[in-house]
Amino acid sequence: MCSPTALIGISLLTTVAGIAANNSAANAQTKQYEKQAEAQAQAYALRNVDRAREQARALGTARAQFGASGVDPSAGTTGTVYDQQIKEFAYAGFGDQMNTENQVDSLNSSAKANVKSTTWKNVGSLLEFGSSAASIGSGAGWFSSGTGYGTTGMGKTTNSGFSPLGVTKVGSGRIVGGV
């Protein structure tokens, strides 16, 4: 039979190990979110370069076609065509920018939420340790020193041991406690 001090020590070690595991998992997940956000931003920059090249190519093609047909490429309909193409590329770039910013913001929010969630998990683990240490130290709860069985709170030892629902049988089936 373990002493209450040994049980508290084991509980403390288990709690510390759990907190370390929570922190490790949270750090790995947070780094993953941050890398994904960085990758999104880099991909956006590359798409902008490609879009600028494509726009220059499209405008050059339109100028060449208008020039080959003998139309003045700087006046009238050709200017309207250029303006329209520039607007289309600008609109596509704006949509891509908004989408990328939303994805990056979402990933950054997930990283922050992950850190906060882990902090609260760790607080819960510490509170759980404190509760179990207090109950072990006082001899209350399911462990009663000397008998190895739980107690009903009325001084009678149960014959059924620990009950996860808090319901225990005493003697000939009488139920004490409950949820």
N, C-alpha and C positions, 0 to 999 in steps of 0.2 A: 504494500500500500504506500503510495506517495504522500509525502507531507504537503501541507498547504503551501509552504514556501516553494517546494519543487514544482507544484502545479502552477503557481503564479509565474515562476521562472520559465516554464515550458510555454505558458500562454503568452508571456512577453516575447520570447524568441519567435513564436509563430506569428505574432502581430508584426514584429519588426520585419520578418521575412516577407510577409504579405505586403507590407508597405513598400519594401524594396522592389518587389515584383510589380506592384502597381506603378511605381515611378518609372521603372525600366520600360514597361509596356507603353506608358504614356509618352515618355520621351521618344521612343521609336515611332509611335504614331504621329506625334507632333512634327518630327523631322520629315516624315513622309508627306504630311500635308504641306509643309513649307517647301519641300522640293517640287511637289506638284504645282504649287502656285508659281514658283520660279520658272518651271518648265512652260507653264501657260504664258507667262510674260515673254519669255524668249521666243516661243512659237509665234506670238502676236507680232513681235518685232520682225521676224523672218517673213511673215505673211505681208507685212507692210512693205518690205523691200520688194517682194514678188509683185505686189499690187502696183507699186510705182513703175516697175519695169513693164508690166502688162499695159498700164495706161500709156506709157511713152510709146510702146509698140503699136497700140491701137491708134493713137493720134498720128503717129508717123505713117501708118498704113492709110489712114483717111486722107492725110495731106498728099501722099503719093497718088492716091486714086483721083483726088480732085485735080491735082496738078497734071496728071496724064490726060484728063478729060478736057483740059483747057480752062477750067473754072478757077477764078481767083480764090486761093485758099484762105484769104484773110477777110473776106467780106460775105455778107448775106447768109445764104443757107449753110455754107460751110462753117461759118462762125457759130451758128446755132447748133450744128452737129457736134462741133468741138465742145461747146458749152454743155451739151447734153451728156456727152461721154464723160466729161470731167465730173459732172454731178452724179452720174451713175457710179463712178469709181469712189467718189467721196461718200456716197450713201452706203456702199458696200463696206468701206473702211470704217464708217461710223458704227454700223451694225456689228462688225467684228470687234471693234473696240469695246462697245457696251457689253457684248457677250463675254469677252475676255475679262473685263473688269469685274463682272458679276461672278465668274468662276473663281477668280483670284480672291475676291472678297469672301466668297463662300468657303474656300479652303482655309483662309486665314481665320475665319470665324470658327470653323471646325477645330482648328488647332487650339485656339483660345478656350473653347468649350471643353476640349479634351483635358487641358491643364486644370481647369476649374473642377471638372468632374473628378479627376484623380485626387485633387486636394480634398474634396468632400468625402471621397471614399476613404482616404487616409484618416480624416477626422473621425469618421464612423468606426474605423478599425480601432483607433485609440479609445473611443468611448466604449466600444464593446469590450476591449481589454480591461478598462477600468471597472466596468460592471462585473465581468467574470472574476477579476481579482478581488473585488469587494465581497462577492458572494462566496468565493473559495475561502477567503480569509476569515469570514464570519461563521463558516460552517453551515450556511443556509443553502437553499436550493436543492438540487438533486443529490449533492454529496453531503453526507453527514459522517463526520469522523467517528470511527469506532464501529459503525454498523455496515458500511458499504452500501446502504440503501438510502432512498430518499425519506424525508419525513413529511408528515401531513400538516405540520404546524401545530398539532395538538399533542405533540409528544409521542405519538404512536408511529412506529416504523412501518412503512408499507412493505408488502411482500412482492410488489411488482417492479420496483426500481424506477427508473426515469420514464416519464411519459411526455412526449413532445407536445401534447395538447394541454398539459397541466392537470389532467384528470388522473387520479390514482385510486386504486381499490384498497380498502382497509378490511382486513379480516374476511368476513363471509360475503364480500361483494358490495359493501356499502361504498358509494362514490363520494369522495371529498375533493373540493376544489373544482376547477373547471375553467373554461375559456371565457 
